[in-house]
Amino acid sequence: WVSGPMRADRVLHSFVNVSYDSLPEQKGSVMVSKTYLPMDKRIQGVGSEDFDADFVAKAVALHVAALNAAHNGDPKPYVEEWSTSDPVTVFGARSSVTGGWEAVTQAIRALVSRFSSGTPGDLEVVAAEVGSDLAYLVGFERSMVSVDEGPMEPANLRVTHIYRRENGDWRLVHRHADNFPL
């Protein structure tokens, strides 16, 4: 389990203050608070094997890039985060879908089509755990976005992501998000 006060001797440097300015049209950074990992980049997962904590860094980088694209009207990177094998579900801040991958991706495309002019997003990881075939991240997403061509508004969400390992890759299978005040 990963959570607690940040200690300099236990920080996984690959995802503290990571910048994504080099990604085409993707600007943003990852903030990690109250999170620590052993310097050897390994954490004990469910069962007797160790699993690579780089999962957290990779999942966050992928999601921040997808968030930035989505907030500028491009659903493709966000859809690509998801598993195509059911069950796949979303309990979102703006809509909830329990009908599987096709329904989830249809809802994502419909929602993202309403977004434009997004600012670079941040994902602050509060807790994470990696098991043999399931993992989760809990944190805060922060960005600004225009919805339905309206004025820019904060997109501040508390999020929980559940991932499933499929053919060696981690895929998002559930997202729960709700609004939170600043």
C-alpha positions in Angstrom: 0.0 0.0 0.0 1.3 3.4 -0.9 0.3 6.4 1.3 1.7 8.5 4.1 3.9 11.5 4.6 6.4 12.1 1.8 10.0 11.3 2.8 13.0 12.3 0.7 14.6 8.9 1.1 11.5 7.1 -0.3 10.5 9.2 -3.3 10.1 7.6 -6.7 11.8 10.5 -8.5 10.4 9.4 -11.9 7.0 10.9 -11.1 7.6 13.8 -8.9 7.5 17.1 -10.8 7.4 15.3 -14.1 6.8 17.7 -17.0 4.9 16.7 -20.2 5.9 19.8 -22.2 7.6 17.6 -24.8 4.5 15.8 -25.8 2.9 17.3 -28.9 0.1 19.6 -27.8 0.2 18.1 -24.3 1.2 20.5 -21.5 1.0 19.6 -17.9 2.7 18.2 -14.9 2.2 15.5 -12.3 2.1 16.4 -8.6 2.4 13.7 -6.0 1.6 14.4 -2.4 1.3 12.2 0.7 2.8 9.4 -1.5 6.0 7.5 -1.2 7.6 4.5 -2.7 10.8 2.6 -2.0 13.8 3.9 -3.9 14.2 0.5 -5.6 11.0 1.2 -7.5 9.3 -2.0 -6.2 6.4 -2.4 -4.0 4.9 -5.6 -2.6 1.8 -6.5 -4.6 -1.0 -9.0 -3.8 0.5 -12.5 -3.6 4.2 -13.4 -3.3 5.6 -11.5 -6.2 6.9 -7.9 -6.4 5.4 -5.6 -9.0 7.1 -2.7 -10.6 6.0 0.7 -9.1 6.7 2.3 -12.5 3.0 1.4 -13.1 2.1 4.6 -11.1 4.4 6.8 -13.1 3.3 5.4 -16.5 -0.4 5.4 -15.6 -0.3 9.0 -14.4 1.7 10.2 -17.5 -0.7 8.4 -19.8 -3.8 9.8 -18.0 -2.5 13.4 -17.8 -1.8 13.3 -21.6 -5.3 11.9 -22.1 -6.9 14.4 -19.8 -5.2 17.3 -21.7 -6.4 15.9 -25.0 -9.9 15.4 -23.8 -10.2 18.9 -22.4 -9.3 20.1 -25.9 -12.0 18.0 -27.6 -9.8 14.9 -28.5 -11.2 11.7 -27.0 -8.7 9.3 -28.7 -6.0 9.1 -25.9 -8.6 8.8 -23.2 -10.5 6.0 -25.0 -7.1 4.2 -25.6 -6.5 4.1 -21.8 -9.5 1.8 -21.4 -9.8 -2.0 -21.5 -11.9 -3.3 -24.4 -12.9 -6.4 -22.3 -15.9 -6.0 -20.1 -16.8 -5.3 -17.3 -15.9 -1.6 -17.8 -17.7 1.1 -15.9 -17.7 4.8 -15.2 -19.3 6.7 -12.2 -18.4 10.1 -13.5 -18.9 13.7 -12.3 -21.1 14.4 -15.4 -22.4 10.9 -16.3 -22.3 7.3 -15.2 -22.2 4.2 -17.5 -22.3 0.6 -16.5 -23.0 -0.9 -19.9 -19.5 -2.1 -20.8 -16.7 -0.8 -23.1 -18.9 0.2 -26.1 -21.2 2.3 -23.9 -18.3 3.8 -21.9 -16.4 4.9 -25.0 -19.6 6.3 -26.6 -20.2 8.3 -23.4 -16.6 9.5 -23.3 -16.8 10.6 -27.0 -20.1 12.5 -26.3 -18.7 14.2 -23.2 -15.3 15.1 -24.7 -17.1 16.7 -27.7 -18.4 19.3 -25.3 -14.9 20.4 -24.1 -12.6 23.0 -25.5 -9.8 25.3 -24.5 -8.6 23.2 -21.7 -5.5 24.3 -19.7 -2.8 21.8 -18.8 -4.0 19.4 -16.2 -2.5 18.0 -13.1 -3.1 14.7 -11.3 -2.1 14.6 -7.7 -1.8 11.0 -6.5 -2.9 10.5 -2.9 -2.7 6.7 -2.8 -2.0 3.7 -5.1 -1.6 0.0 -4.9 -0.5 -2.6 -7.4 -1.6 -6.2 -7.3 -1.0 -9.1 -9.6 -3.8 -8.3 -12.0 -5.5 -5.2 -10.5 -4.3 -1.8 -9.4 -5.8 1.5 -8.3 -4.9 5.1 -8.1 -6.7 7.7 -6.0 -6.1 11.4 -6.4 -7.2 14.8 -7.5 -7.4 16.1 -11.1 -7.2 19.9 -11.7 -7.7 21.8 -14.9 -9.7 24.5 -16.5 -12.0 23.8 -19.5 -14.7 25.4 -21.5 -17.9 23.3 -21.7 -20.3 23.8 -24.6 -18.3 26.8 -25.7 -19.1 28.6 -22.4 -16.7 30.4 -20.2 -13.7 28.6 -18.7 -14.5 26.8 -15.6 -12.6 24.7 -13.1 -12.5 21.0 -13.6 -11.5 19.9 -10.1 -12.3 16.2 -9.5 -11.6 13.6 -6.9 -10.9 10.4 -8.8 -10.4 6.7 -8.3 -9.1 4.6 -11.2 -9.1 0.8 -11.2 -6.8 -0.9 -13.7 -6.7 -4.5 -14.9 -3.5 -6.1 -16.3 -4.3 -7.4 -19.8 -1.6 -9.0 -22.0 1.1 -7.3 -19.9 -0.5 -3.8 -20.2 -2.5 -2.0 -17.5 -5.9 -0.9 -18.8 -8.5 1.3 -17.1 -11.6 -0.7 -16.2 -13.4 1.7 -13.8 -13.3 5.4 -13.0 -15.2 7.1 -10.2 -15.0 10.9 -10.2 -16.8 13.7 -8.4 -16.4 17.5 -8.1 -14.7 18.9 -5.1 -14.4 22.5 -4.0 -11.0 24.2 -4.2 
